[in-house]
Amino acid sequence: MTAVLYQLVLTTMPDGQSAQQLGEVLVREGLATCVNILPPMQSIYTWRGKVETATEHLVLVKSLVSRYAAIQERIQALHPYELPEIIAVPIANGLPAYLAWLHNPEIAP
């Protein structure tokens, strides 16, 4: 079995500006190779026993699994929510050249 080296970390931000700031920090600090910010979406969730709705931006962070702890720490430090969504999904397969770029963004294939 091959070890998983890459991950997709998902979080939501309350607005485009905070999502942009988070993405820039993660890429600038070398914690992520690429961050995608999706347009506003509607979230429906239970919080403290009540059904809530909010407009949020989904942030997709592509990085190495070895950087997860640092990514989680930075998201928590920059996130305005009391309990931010931070979920990591392993990337089991992908275009080899793209995965090589995720591993070493300085050397574009």
C-alpha positions in Angstrom: 0.0 0.0 0.0 1.3 3.4 -1.0 1.4 6.1 1.7 -0.8 9.1 1.0 1.3 12.2 0.5 -1.3 14.8 -0.5 -4.4 16.2 1.0 -7.3 18.5 0.4 -8.2 20.6 3.5 -11.6 22.1 3.6 -12.8 25.1 5.6 -15.5 27.7 5.3 -15.1 31.4 5.8 -17.9 34.0 6.4 -16.8 36.3 3.5 -14.6 36.6 0.4 -12.1 38.9 2.1 -11.3 36.6 5.0 -11.2 33.6 2.6 -8.7 35.5 0.4 -6.6 36.5 3.3 -6.4 32.9 4.6 -5.5 31.6 1.2 -2.8 34.1 0.7 -1.2 33.4 4.1 -1.3 29.6 3.5 0.4 29.9 0.1 2.8 32.6 1.1 4.0 30.6 4.1 4.5 27.5 2.0 1.8 25.5 3.9 -0.3 25.1 0.7 0.6 24.9 -3.0 -2.8 26.0 -4.1 -6.0 27.4 -2.5 -9.3 27.7 -4.3 -12.1 29.9 -3.0 -15.6 29.0 -4.2 -18.3 31.6 -4.6 -20.8 32.3 -1.8 -22.9 29.3 -0.8 -25.7 28.8 1.7 -24.9 26.6 4.7 -27.6 25.1 7.0 -26.4 23.6 10.3 -27.3 22.9 13.9 -25.5 25.1 16.4 -26.3 24.9 20.1 -29.6 23.2 19.5 -30.9 25.6 16.9 -31.0 25.3 13.1 -28.9 28.1 11.6 -28.2 29.4 8.1 -25.3 31.4 6.9 -23.7 32.5 3.7 -20.1 31.2 3.5 -17.2 30.7 1.1 -15.7 27.2 0.8 -11.9 27.2 0.8 -10.1 24.2 -0.7 -6.5 23.9 0.4 -4.2 21.5 -1.5 -1.1 20.5 0.3 1.2 17.8 1.6 -0.2 15.6 4.4 2.9 16.4 6.5 1.8 20.1 6.6 -1.7 19.4 8.2 -0.8 20.4 11.7 0.6 23.7 10.7 -2.4 24.3 8.3 -4.8 23.6 11.1 -2.9 25.9 13.5 -2.9 28.8 10.9 -6.6 28.3 10.1 -7.5 28.4 13.8 -5.4 31.5 14.4 -7.0 33.4 11.4 -10.5 32.1 11.6 -13.3 34.3 13.0 -15.5 31.3 14.0 -15.6 29.8 17.5 -15.5 26.4 16.0 -14.2 26.4 12.4 -14.7 23.6 10.0 -11.3 22.0 9.3 -11.5 18.7 7.5 -8.7 16.9 5.7 -9.4 14.5 2.8 -6.5 12.4 1.5 -5.8 12.6 -2.2 -5.3 8.9 -3.2 -4.7 9.5 -6.9 -4.2 12.4 -9.4 -2.5 13.5 -12.5 1.2 12.6 -11.8 2.5 16.0 -13.0 0.0 17.9 -10.9 0.9 15.9 -7.8 4.6 16.5 -8.5 3.8 20.2 -8.6 1.9 20.0 -5.3 5.0 18.4 -3.8 7.4 20.9 -5.2 5.8 24.1 -6.6 9.1 25.6 -7.5 9.6 23.1 -10.3 6.6 23.3 -12.6 6.3 20.3 -14.8 
